[in-house]
């Protein structure tokens, strides 16, 4: 069994960080064109779990059956983290 602490803490934080960096550098303005490949690359943290989380997992632990539940857990944690971030961001706006 892979080290679940790495999978469930580091991977979601790295994915949410990549999403926030893309948002800060205004890469989202290209997303307005509705290209389907922007969502799993940097526009949707839940969708990014499949591409980024799968890539991180394969390079870190190799291919095994734990990848499927790990990707679902990463997607869930990304959703929770981003919902807290959006709630905090809305409450701190002037």
C-alpha positions as CSV (number, residue, x, y, z in Angstrom):
1,X,0.0,0.0,0.0
2,X,1.5,3.4,-0.9
3,X,2.1,6.0,1.7
4,X,-1.4,7.5,2.0
5,X,-0.1,10.5,3.8
6,X,1.8,11.6,0.7
7,X,-1.1,10.8,-1.6
8,X,-3.8,12.5,0.5
9,X,-1.8,15.6,1.7
10,X,0.8,16.4,-0.9
11,X,-1.0,15.6,-4.2
12,X,-4.2,17.7,-3.5
13,X,-2.1,20.6,-2.2
14,X,0.1,20.5,-5.3
15,X,-2.9,20.4,-7.6
16,X,-4.7,23.2,-5.8
17,X,-1.5,25.2,-5.8
18,X,-1.1,24.7,-9.6
19,X,-4.7,25.9,-10.1
20,X,-4.2,29.0,-8.0
21,X,-1.0,29.9,-9.8
22,X,-2.8,29.5,-13.1
23,X,-5.5,31.8,-11.8
24,X,-3.0,34.4,-10.5
25,X,-1.2,34.4,-13.8
26,X,-4.4,35.0,-15.7
27,X,-4.2,31.7,-17.7
28,X,-7.9,31.4,-17.1
29,X,-8.6,34.1,-19.8
30,X,-7.8,31.5,-22.4
31,X,-10.3,29.2,-20.7
32,X,-13.1,31.5,-21.8
33,X,-12.8,30.0,-25.3
34,X,-14.2,26.8,-23.8
35,X,-11.5,24.5,-24.9
36,X,-12.1,21.1,-23.4
37,X,-8.5,20.4,-22.6
38,X,-8.1,23.3,-20.2
39,X,-10.2,21.8,-17.5
40,X,-8.0,18.8,-16.6
41,X,-4.8,20.9,-17.1
42,X,-5.4,23.9,-14.9
43,X,-9.0,25.2,-14.9
44,X,-10.8,22.7,-12.6
45,X,-9.2,21.2,-9.5
46,X,-11.6,18.3,-9.3
47,X,-10.8,17.5,-13.0
48,X,-7.1,18.1,-12.4
49,X,-7.0,15.1,-10.0
50,X,-7.3,12.7,-13.0
51,X,-4.3,14.1,-15.0
52,X,-2.0,15.6,-12.4
53,X,-2.8,13.2,-9.6
54,X,-2.5,10.2,-11.9
55,X,0.8,11.5,-13.3
56,X,2.2,12.2,-9.8
57,X,1.0,8.8,-8.6
58,X,2.4,6.8,-11.5
59,X,5.8,8.5,-11.1
60,X,5.9,8.1,-7.4
61,X,4.4,4.6,-6.8
62,X,4.1,3.0,-10.2
63,X,1.0,1.3,-11.6
64,X,-1.1,-0.6,-9.0
65,X,-4.8,-0.9,-8.1
66,X,-4.5,1.8,-5.4
67,X,-4.5,4.5,-8.1
68,X,-8.3,4.4,-8.6
69,X,-9.3,5.0,-4.9
70,X,-6.5,7.5,-4.6
71,X,-7.7,9.6,-7.5
72,X,-11.3,9.7,-6.1
73,X,-9.9,10.8,-2.7
74,X,-7.7,13.5,-4.3
75,X,-10.7,14.8,-6.3
76,X,-12.8,14.9,-3.1
77,X,-10.1,16.7,-1.1
78,X,-9.5,19.2,-4.0
79,X,-13.3,19.9,-3.9
80,X,-13.3,20.5,-0.2
81,X,-10.1,22.7,-0.3
82,X,-11.4,24.8,-3.1
83,X,-14.8,25.3,-1.6
84,X,-13.2,26.6,1.6
85,X,-10.9,28.8,-0.5
86,X,-13.9,30.2,-2.5
87,X,-15.9,30.8,0.7
88,X,-12.9,32.6,2.3
89,X,-12.3,34.6,-0.9
90,X,-15.9,35.8,-1.1
91,X,-16.0,36.8,2.6
92,X,-12.8,38.9,2.4
93,X,-13.8,40.9,-0.7
94,X,-14.7,44.5,-0.2
